[in-house]
Amino acid sequence: MQSMPFQIDIPRDWIIEAEVWQLVTLLVMAGAIAFGLYGWNAAIQQRSTGRGLPGWLRWAMGLMRFIALGIIGFLLIEPLIRSTEYNEEKPIAILLVDESASILSRTEHSTADTINAWSKAIMEDLIDRGLDVERYGFASHLRPIVSVDSAFRWDGSQTNLNEAIRTLNPRIENRNVAGIVLASDGLINRGASPVYGVQWPNLPVWAVGLGDTSAVRDRWINSVNHNAVAYLGNAFPVQAFIESQGMEGRAGQLEVVHNGNVIARKSWKTVSNSERTKIELMLNAESTGLQKYLLRIAVTNGEYDISNNQRTLYIDVLESRRVIACIGAAAHPDLGAIRMALESMESYQVKAFDIASLRNPNDLTDALNEADLVIAHNLLGKRWGGMEWSKLLAMNNLPIWWLAADESTWNALQDYNELGVQMSVSSDLIQTHQTRLNPSFASLEWPEGLAEAIRKWPPILGPFEQMTWSPAWSTLANRQFGDVETNDAFWGLRGSSSGSKQILSIGEGFWRWRMRNFAESQSHELFDIFIQRQVQFLAAEDLRKRLVVQTEKRVGADQRMTFSGQAFDAAWTPMRDANIELKLTDEEDQVFTRTMLPATRGFVADFGRMPAGTYEWEASSTLDGTSFDTNGLVIVEDTQIERTHAAAHLDILDQVAQNTGGSFLGYWKDTKITAAGDAIEASGIPSVIRHENTQLREAIDWRFFLILALTLLTIEWIVRRRNLGY
């Protein structure tokens, strides 16, 4: 049956909330108007123009006017049209492929094309079975492969299956997923154990083995543990983990080279065919500055690969640590969260004191004399030794982070104080609020994702008051109530131009931030960096420069080397049109140059992934006719995680498959293309899910009504003008 060339989709489900009398009134009014125009004097006389109307046309004209007015009146009572749409969701199969470099470390280059063709054949087989297929690659993170023409690539520098599954889970939650086909070599070197630590979705996993399952004779440095910072005259520990494969009964030797001299040596003998040996050394820090140490294993006869026999590490040797005096009126979880965030900063020493339980006041006095900065929790308005804490710390001109987290400190801010911050006095109420980082705050650089994450972290408990900050303060964070953003600052920072550098945060409860950060990402990194950057600001020497360029001091070989910078004019206003040239020089005096590009905050430059080694960088710019420059050092560390020749660990894949209700299908070369599809069919392919979507829209959105009313009125007007005139 052929479809009609013109069809009208008439809504069948109407919602009319008008009363019956309202509908009757509309119809009566429309009829009265139509009858008044065309119902009197059935033999209408010819007017000044036109030829008059016959009876039948007069009634037709009246009917058109009645229908048009009825439609308009009907739309005025705002009826609704309910429509229902049905969408079908086919079952989905997830194809998750390990893209780490170890997959192809001992194979020919053409193997990559072969595995891609194999994975494409699996995808086509699953599609033929009525499944939609989503492809993902993973190494250090999950990589969605959207385009059909895109291929897997095996260049990942680490294998973190835990991170991949953590990212995949929200993507497939509440969807019609049949299961996961996992292809990997089982050599997981980052994140939680795939057997015990990974939070797998409630889906079966069918595993396929990749990589090389044969064992070769080789020995390599798997990892090295060491401190990034050491102190002059002290000994610091170094732990090297040596993997030996096919070396049973053979001796090994590890040497440490510094400035061309062997400063340590240790030997051992491999007992089993596959063995991990831990070598512990104590090295002496004999000179300050960045020191380079080379760890190398003596080459063994018949070794498969000697390029992974050495590892370079860099130690920053300082004269002494900077001391942070962390003082609280009483024990508080916020203070504990700060202390834990500072533990990873090896160049700082935290000395913590609880005034309420302090036994020896001399210990606190000595710490204040040694301190480079002070973190003062709930000390505003309080005294110690007969003197207010604000005056006591001001005598030493120390940078201070004030944490005002109880009513006594809030009362101190309501009175006159030397901080230049005044709190209003209206009630004793308290409130909770979210945190919004000030987007225009330029004194500190935050890591990517912090601003978004901190909005979702648990609320802060603070006073129900307004804060007035003197111009010396810069707003670091504002209050936010639900989706309502405010400019009410509760966290501020003051530079040294107005005295010693200070930070003031008002409220308590950001210990929960650290817990939430870990719950979301299994890491405290964002919270710790948020605290550490503020402490580094307080401790840094205040050398104000018109050209400021920053980068991470250490990056991995698998990470991009990026720089951020700012330029200021003579009035210390950020410049947007500065031309900043950046030069990067490696150990072989090879020079790489970039021009820093304008960004949201200042300027940025990206050198991409650089080979392992030490790089010197220098930035220069001409500002208002004057040349400025700054320089520094950045270390690219080669972790060599994937440069091993261990045999594929397929037993792990078997355990994962068994634990999730799937099965291990075998090594990819020995597995049929149809094996994954057969396994999914055997477990039962989910049925197609039909989703019902109901929408309500106003009747005026259905254009047919308006078009009909306008058409009728137009025809009536033309006929009336032609035959009756005016």
Secondary structure as the mmCIF struct_conf table of DSSP 4:
data_model
#
loop_
_struct_conf.conf_type_id
_struct_conf.id
_struct_conf.beg_label_comp_id
_struct_conf.beg_label_asym_id
_struct_conf.beg_label_seq_id
_struct_conf.end_label_comp_id
_struct_conf.end_label_asym_id
_struct_conf.end_label_seq_id
HELX_LH_PP_P HELX_LH_PP_P1 GLN A 2 MET A 4
BEND BEND1 PRO A 5 PHE A 6
STRN STRN1 TRP A 14 ILE A 15
BEND BEND2 ALA A 18 ALA A 18
HELX_RH_AL_P HELX_RH_AL_P1 VAL A 20 TYR A 38
TURN_TY1_P TURN_TY1_P1 GLY A 39 GLY A 39
BEND BEND3 TRP A 40 TRP A 40
BEND BEND4 ALA A 42 ALA A 43
HELX_LH_PP_P HELX_LH_PP_P2 ILE A 44 GLN A 46
BEND BEND5 SER A 48 GLY A 50
HELX_RH_AL_P HELX_RH_AL_P2 GLY A 55 LEU A 76
TURN_TY1_P TURN_TY1_P2 ILE A 77 ILE A 77
STRN STRN2 LEU A 80 GLU A 89
STRN STRN3 ILE A 92 ASP A 98
STRN STRN4 SER A 100 SER A 100
HELX_RH_3T_P HELX_RH_3T_P1 ALA A 101 LEU A 104
TURN_TY1_P TURN_TY1_P3 SER A 105 ARG A 106
BEND BEND6 THR A 107 THR A 107
TURN_TY1_P TURN_TY1_P4 HIS A 109 SER A 110
HELX_RH_AL_P HELX_RH_AL_P3 THR A 111 ASP A 128
TURN_TY1_P TURN_TY1_P5 ARG A 129 GLY A 130
STRN STRN5 ASP A 132 PHE A 138
BEND BEND7 ALA A 139 HIS A 141
STRN STRN6 LEU A 142 ILE A 145
BEND BEND8 SER A 147 SER A 147
TURN_TY1_P TURN_TY1_P6 VAL A 148 ASP A 149
STRN STRN7 GLY A 156 GLY A 156
BEND BEND9 SER A 157 SER A 157
HELX_RH_AL_P HELX_RH_AL_P4 LEU A 161 ILE A 172
TURN_TY1_P TURN_TY1_P7 GLU A 173 ASN A 174
BEND BEND10 ARG A 175 ARG A 175
STRN STRN8 VAL A 177 SER A 184
BEND BEND11 GLY A 186 GLY A 186
BEND BEND12 ARG A 190 ALA A 192
TURN_TY1_P TURN_TY1_P8 PRO A 194 GLY A 197
BEND BEND13 ASN A 202 LEU A 203
STRN STRN9 VAL A 205 GLY A 209
BEND BEND14 GLY A 211 GLY A 211
BEND BEND15 SER A 214 SER A 214
STRN STRN10 ASP A 218 HIS A 226
BEND BEND16 ALA A 228 ALA A 228
STRN STRN11 VAL A 229 TYR A 231
TURN_TY1_P TURN_TY1_P9 LEU A 232 GLY A 233
STRN STRN12 ALA A 235 GLN A 245
BEND BEND17 GLY A 246 GLY A 246
TURN_TY1_P TURN_TY1_P10 GLU A 248 GLY A 249
STRN STRN13 ALA A 251 HIS A 258
TURN_TY1_P TURN_TY1_P11 ASN A 259 GLY A 260
STRN STRN14 ASN A 261 LYS A 269
BEND BEND18 SER A 272 ASN A 273
STRN STRN15 SER A 274 ASN A 284
BEND BEND19 SER A 287 THR A 288
STRN STRN16 GLY A 289 ILE A 297
HELX_LH_PP_P HELX_LH_PP_P3 ALA A 298 THR A 300
TURN_TY1_P TURN_TY1_P12 ASN A 301 GLY A 302
BEND BEND20 TYR A 304 TYR A 304
BEND BEND21 ILE A 306 ILE A 306
TURN_TY1_P TURN_TY1_P13 SER A 307 ASN A 308
BEND BEND22 ASN A 309 ASN A 309
STRN STRN17 GLN A 310 LEU A 318
BEND BEND23 GLU A 319 SER A 320
HELX_LH_PP_P HELX_LH_PP_P4 ARG A 321 ARG A 321
STRN STRN18 ARG A 322 GLY A 328
BEND BEND24 ALA A 329 ALA A 330
HELX_RH_AL_P HELX_RH_AL_P5 PRO A 333 LEU A 342
TURN_TY1_P TURN_TY1_P14 GLU A 343 SER A 344
TURN_TY1_P TURN_TY1_P15 GLU A 346 SER A 347
STRN STRN19 TYR A 348 ASP A 354
HELX_RH_3T_P HELX_RH_3T_P2 ILE A 355 SER A 357
BEND BEND25 ARG A 359 ARG A 359
HELX_RH_AL_P HELX_RH_AL_P6 PRO A 361 GLU A 370
BEND BEND26 ASP A 372 ASP A 372
STRN STRN20 LEU A 373 HIS A 377
BEND BEND27 ASN A 378 ASN A 378
TURN_TY1_P TURN_TY1_P16 LEU A 380 GLY A 381
STRN STRN21 ARG A 383 TRP A 384
TURN_TY1_P TURN_TY1_P17 GLY A 385 GLY A 386
STRN STRN22 MET A 387 GLU A 388
HELX_RH_AL_P HELX_RH_AL_P7 TRP A 389 MET A 395
TURN_TY1_P TURN_TY1_P18 ASN A 396 ASN A 397
STRN STRN23 ILE A 400 ALA A 404
BEND BEND28 ASP A 406 ASP A 406
HELX_RH_AL_P HELX_RH_AL_P8 GLU A 407 GLN A 414
BEND BEND29 ASP A 415 ASP A 415
TURN_TY1_P TURN_TY1_P19 GLU A 418 LEU A 419
BEND BEND30 GLY A 420 GLY A 420
STRN STRN24 VAL A 421 MET A 423
BEND BEND31 SER A 426 SER A 426
BEND BEND32 ASP A 428 ASP A 428
STRN STRN25 ILE A 430 LEU A 437
TURN_TY1_P TURN_TY1_P20 PRO A 439 SER A 440
BEND BEND33 SER A 443 LEU A 444
HELX_LH_PP_P HELX_LH_PP_P5 GLU A 445 PRO A 447
TURN_TY1_P TURN_TY1_P21 GLU A 448 GLY A 449
HELX_RH_AL_P HELX_RH_AL_P9 LEU A 450 LYS A 456
BEND BEND34 TRP A 457 TRP A 457
HELX_LH_PP_P HELX_LH_PP_P6 PRO A 458 PRO A 459
STRN STRN26 ILE A 460 PRO A 463
BEND BEND35 PHE A 464 GLU A 465
STRN STRN27 MET A 467 TRP A 469
TURN_TY1_P TURN_TY1_P22 PRO A 471 ALA A 472
STRN STRN28 TRP A 473 PHE A 481
TURN_TY1_P TURN_TY1_P23 GLY A 482 ASP A 483
STRN STRN29 VAL A 484 ARG A 494
HELX_RH_3T_P HELX_RH_3T_P3 SER A 496 SER A 498
BEND BEND36 GLY A 499 SER A 500
STRN STRN30 GLN A 502 ILE A 506
STRN STRN31 GLU A 508 GLU A 508
TURN_TY1_P TURN_TY1_P24 PHE A 510 PHE A 510
HELX_RH_AL_P HELX_RH_AL_P10 TRP A 511 SER A 521
BEND BEND37 GLN A 522 GLN A 522
HELX_RH_AL_P HELX_RH_AL_P11 GLU A 525 ALA A 539
BEND BEND38 ALA A 540 ALA A 540
BEND BEND39 ARG A 546 ARG A 546
STRN STRN32 LEU A 547 GLN A 550
BEND BEND40 LYS A 553 LYS A 553
STRN STRN33 ARG A 554 GLY A 556
TURN_TY1_P TURN_TY1_P25 ALA A 557 ASP A 558
BEND BEND41 GLN A 559 GLN A 559
STRN STRN34 ARG A 560 ALA A 567
STRN STRN35 PHE A 568 PHE A 568
TURN_TY1_P TURN_TY1_P26 ALA A 570 ALA A 571
HELX_LH_PP_P HELX_LH_PP_P7 THR A 573 THR A 573
STRN STRN36 PRO A 574 PRO A 574
HELX_LH_PP_P HELX_LH_PP_P8 MET A 575 MET A 575
BEND BEND42 ARG A 576 ASP A 577
STRN STRN37 ILE A 580 THR A 585
TURN_TY1_P TURN_TY1_P27 GLU A 587 GLU A 588
STRN STRN38 VAL A 591 THR A 595
HELX_LH_PP_P HELX_LH_PP_P9 MET A 596 MET A 596
STRN STRN39 LEU A 597 PRO A 598
BEND BEND43 THR A 600 GLY A 602
STRN STRN40 PHE A 603 ARG A 609
BEND BEND44 ALA A 612 ALA A 612
STRN STRN41 GLY A 613 LEU A 623
TURN_TY1_P TURN_TY1_P28 ASP A 624 GLY A 625
STRN STRN42 THR A 626 GLU A 637
TURN_TY1_P TURN_TY1_P29 ILE A 641 GLU A 642
HELX_LH_PP_P HELX_LH_PP_P10 ALA A 646 ALA A 648
HELX_RH_AL_P HELX_RH_AL_P12 LEU A 650 THR A 660
TURN_TY1_P TURN_TY1_P30 GLY A 661 GLY A 661
STRN STRN43 SER A 663 TYR A 667
HELX_RH_3T_P HELX_RH_3T_P4 TRP A 668 ASP A 670
BEND BEND45 THR A 671 THR A 671
TURN_TY1_P TURN_TY1_P31 ILE A 673 THR A 674
HELX_RH_AL_P HELX_RH_AL_P13 ALA A 675 SER A 683
HELX_LH_PP_P HELX_LH_PP_P11 ILE A 685 VAL A 688
STRN STRN44 ILE A 689 GLU A 698
HELX_RH_3T_P HELX_RH_3T_P5 ALA A 699 ASP A 701
BEND BEND46 TRP A 702 TRP A 702
HELX_RH_AL_P HELX_RH_AL_P14 ARG A 703 ASN A 723
TURN_TY1_P TURN_TY1_P32 LEU A 724 LEU A 724
#
